[in-house]
Amino acid sequence: MALIEFEHVFKRYPGSNAAAVDDLNLHIEAGEFLTLLGPSGSGKTTTLMLLAGFEAPSAGTIRLDGASIESLPPHHRNMGVVFQSYSLFPHMTVAENVAFPLSVRKVAAAQINEKVTAALTKVHLENYTHRKPNQLSGGQQQRVALARALVFEPRLVLMDEPLSALDKKLREEMQLEIRRLHHELGVTMVFVTHDQSEAMTLSDRVAVFNQGRIEQLASPQELYDAPANPFVANFLGDNNVLKGTLESATQVGTAPGLATLRTANGQRLCARRRGNHEAVDKTILTLCVRPEFLQVCADRAAPTLPNCVNGTLIDLIHQGDHWRLVARLDQLGPAGSDAAPQWFAKISPGALPAGLVVGQNVRLGFHAEDAWVF
């Protein structure tokens, strides 16, 4: 049995026509790190607040260990919560902040001291017990908030965008710290973010939210390599998109095979079909291909790849470990037209075509196995 179960959960706020959470069915396994990922307003934070008990569902059931908890107040759910704002008490020391959840639970003083020391040691702040929050860096304050969420040994730790206020370097350090704690403690963690890189770094599974529903729930690798639809493909990682009409399709047993689509200028492109939809002639398809799978040829020299699109190079950006090439395609109009779509490629420095300059014609090629059609 899953530790947490959402069964047909709805949440609609007063005065709103749309549901913030729309028929949510989600099972969370004990010990896993689950990230709720999505754009602003997609329902991920509302889902976390429903689980924490700070919001009540409009309909549906939420279970913990098989028992319904919709009417259970937050302080009886035994869940640690870490907020984006840290929510530390400014007049209390680090030790007093961490001890607070134990004090309200009437834990004996001797046990409090022992548990506070253990919690601060886990986050490497055992030497900061007497400092006030305003004497700490942002990362240290976040560690205190994390220690406070862990000190009473909850079965579940909920985190609502806890790293969004930190700078990039510190944020990456805290991601590794949270990942370490999860591995060491084995506690179930549910993490909310809109940062795709953060979700990929931390998670066992990721639930991608959109308009109150989960578009796909899978491991980070599966989400990236086999997105369920264009929304997931576009939201998780960089993605190039092109529309076309279905010309032919194949099946491999009961699974979809390849599809050939015809672009607006009559060019044929072949890629893997995603999903079990019926293949009907002239159906409008969306092709998606990651920029790292594109090969770039200068002056439209014929590449040895079955799929090629032509365009004009409009930007060439050095980004350290790779070059970012931006090309405007010829698919919806003449090269240089604002109506034409833009694709970009990620090319390692050693693979960059010699003499490539902005303004010249280029050809972008890719293998059918490296692209999807939806």
N, C-alpha and C positions, 0 to 999 in steps of 0.2 A: 504494500500500500504506500502511495506517495505521502510525504510529510504534509504538503499543502495541496489542496484541491479547490480550484474555482470551477463551479458548475453553473453554466448559463447565467453569469453575473452581468447585470446591467447597472449603470450609474448615470443618472440624468440630473443635472443641477437645475434648481428652480429658475425659470425664465429662459431656459435654453431649449431650442427645438431638437438639437442633435444630442445623442448619447455620448458622454465622455468615455464610457466603456460600454461596448455593444456586444452582448452575448459572448462573454469571455469564458472559454474553457481552457484551463491551464493546470497541469500537475507539476509540482516541484518536488524533486527527490531529495531525501535526506543526504546532507553532505555535499551537495552540488553548488557550484557558483553559477547562478542564472542572472543574466543581464537583460534588462528591459530597455530596448534601444528604439529610438524613433525621433521624429522632429517635434518641435514644440506643439502642444495641443493634441498629440496623438493618443493620449490615454495612459502613458507609462507611469507618470507620477500618481495619477488617480488610482491606478492599480496598486501601487505601493501603499498609498494612504488607506485603501480599503483593507489591505492585509494587516497594516499596523493598527487599525481600529480608529483612525482619526476621521474616517469617512464611513458612512453606512451605505451598503448597496441598495439600489432602488428595487432590485429583484435578484433572485438567484441565491446560491449557497456557497459559503467559503468554509472549508473544513481544515482543521489541524488535527493530525493523527486520527482522522475519521470522525471527529466531533465538530459539529457546527459551532462557529465562533462569531457569527454576525452580531449577536447581542452582548458579546464579551467585551468589557472596556479595555482600552490599551494596556493599562498597568497590570492586567491579569493574563495577558497573552505571552508574557515571558520572552519578548522580542527586544533585542537591542536595536536602537535607531541612531543613525548618523546623518545629520542634516548638512545641507550646503553651507549654512551660516555658522556651523560648529555649535552654536547655542551654549557656549561655556558661560558660567557665572563669573563676571569680572571681579567680584569682591572675594572670591574663593581662591585658594591656592590650587595648584595642579592636583595635589593629593586629595584635597577636599572636593574638587570637581569629580574626580574619579570615584570617590567614596559615596557620592550622593545617592546613586541607585541602591546601594547597600543600606544606607541610613534609613531611607524611606521603607525598606523591607525589614527594618528592626533587627539587622544582623548584629551580633555581639562585636564590641569594639576590637577585641583581639583578632577576631576573624577579618574584620574590616581592614586592619593594618596589613595583615598577611595577604589578603586578596588584592589590595591596592598596589602593594609592592610587586606582586606577581604580574598584574596587568600592565603596569608601567615598564616592567622589565621586558615584556613581550614586544613593546613598541619602542624600546631603547630610550626611555625617558626616566629611568630610575634615579638619576641625579638631578632631576628638576622638580622634585616634590614640593618645594617651598616657594616656587615662583608663581607669579600671577599671570593670567593669560596675556596681558599687555606687555609682558616681558619675554614673550615667545614669538618665534617666526610663524608665518602662516602654516608651514608644514608641521611644525611642532604642535600648534594648536589643533591641527587635524588629527595628529597622533593621540593627543589627550582625549579628543572626542571619540576616537576609535577605542581607546582603553576603557573609557566610561561605558561604551556599548558592550564591551566584552567582560567587564569585571564581575558581573553576576552570573556568568556562564550561561548565556541564553542558547537555546537550540537554533535560533534564527537571528541573523543580523541583517537589517535593512539599511541601505545607503542611498540617499537621494542626491545625486550629482555632487558628492562630497569633495571632489577635486577641482571643480570648475573655476574656483577663485584663485587657484595656484598658477604660477608661471609654468611654461612648458617643461623645463628641466625638473623642477620640483614635482610637477604632476607625474612625470614618468617615474621618478624615484618612489613616489607614494603608491603608484600602481604596482610596482614590484614588491613593496612592503605589504600591501593588502594581499597580493598573490601568495607571498611567503606565509602570512598568518593563516590564510585559508588552508594551505597545504599542511601546516603544522598542527592546527587546532581541529580541522575536520568539521568546523561549524558550517551550517547551511547559510549561504549569503545570497541576497537578492539586491542587485545594484541597478540603479537608474542612471542612464546617461544618454546624451545625444551625440557623443563622440564615438565614431565607428572604430577608431584605432584603440581607444580604451576598452571597448567591448571585445575586440579581437584579442587583446593582451590578457584580459582577466578571466574570460568566461569558459565554463564547460559547455554551456548552451546559451544561445542568444534568442530572445523573442523580439522580432522586428514589428513594431506597432505602427499603424496608420489608421487615422480616423476611428479610434476606439477598438480596432480589431487587430489581431495578430496575423500579419501577412505570411510569416514563416517562422518556425521554431526549430532550430538545428544548431549543430556545432559551428564555430566560426569558420572552419575550413569548408564545410558543406555550404554555408551561406554564400561564401565567396566563389567557390568553384561551381556550384549548382543552384543559383538563385531560382526561387519559385516563379518570379514574375519580374517585369521591368522595374517596378518600384524598389524591390529588394536589390536588384542589380545596380540601380542608380544610387541607392542610399548607402550601400555597403561597398566602399571602394570606388575607384574611378572607373568610368564606363563610357564607351562610345556607342551611339545609337543611330540606326538608320531604318527608315520605313520602306516597305515594299509589298508586293502582292505575291501570294503563294503560287508557284508554278508547278512544283511536284513535291512529293513527300514519300518517305519510306518508313517501314516498321521493322523492328528487330524483335521477333517474337511478339509479346504483348507490349513491349516498350517502344516509345517513339524512336525513330532513327534520325535521318537527316532530312532537311527541307531545303529546297531551292527557291529563292525569292527573286523577283525581278524589280529593280529599282526604277525610279522615275525616268531615268534616261535609258532604260532598256537593258542595263547591265545585270547579269546573273551572279548571285552570291549563294554559297552553300554553307550551312551550319547545322549544329545539332538542334533537334526539336526539344523544347522543354514543356513537360506536362502531357496529359493524355487527351488533349482536345482533338476533335475530328479535323482532319486535313481536308479542306474544301477549296477547290480551285478558285482563285481570285481573292481569297481571304487576305485581309490586311495583316501583315506581320511586322514585328519589331525585331530587328537584329541588334544584338549587344555583343561587344567584344572589348576586353580589357586592354588598356594602352600598352601594357608590357608584352602583349602577344603580337603587336604589330611590327612588321619589318618595313623599313623605309628605303626606297630606291630613288636616287636622284635622276632627274631628267626623264622619268617614266621608263627607264630601262626595264625590260621585261623580267620580273622576278620569277623564281621557281616555285611560286605558291599559286594554288588554284583560285584564291579569292583576291581580287585587287580592285582598289578604287583610286581614282585620280584626283589630284587637288593641287593647290598652290600653298607653299609654305608661307605662313604669315607671322610666325614667331619661333624663336629658337632660344631656349632658356637653360642656363647651366644650373643644376640644383644639387651639386656635390657628387653624389654617387650615380647620377644619371642626367641625361639631357631630356628636357621636355620640348617636343616638337609639336607645334600647332599648325594644322593645315585646314584650309577651307575647301570642301569637296565640290566637285563639278556636278553633283547628283541632282540638285534642284534648280539649276540655272548656271550661267557662265561662271568660271572661276573668278573670284573677287566679288561676286554678288552677295549682298547682305542676306539674301534669302537662303543661301547655301549653308548646309550644316557644317560645323567645325568638329574635327576629330583631333585628338592628340595622342602622341606615342611617347613611351618612356624607353630611351635607348641608352645602353651603357656607353661610357666614353670610348671604349675600344671598338664599338660597333657602329659609331657614327660615320655615315658616308663622308668621304673626303670632299672638301670644297663646298659643302652645303651652305647656301646663303638664303636669307629671307627674300621672297619674291619669285623663286624659281619653281618650276613644275616638279611635283613628286608623285610617286606611286606608293600606296600603302597596301601591304599584303598580309594575309593571315591564313592559317590552316582552318579547315571546317571544324575540326575537333576542339579548337580554342574559342569558338563563338557559339552563341545560343540564338535561337529564334523563338519568339513568344507569340 
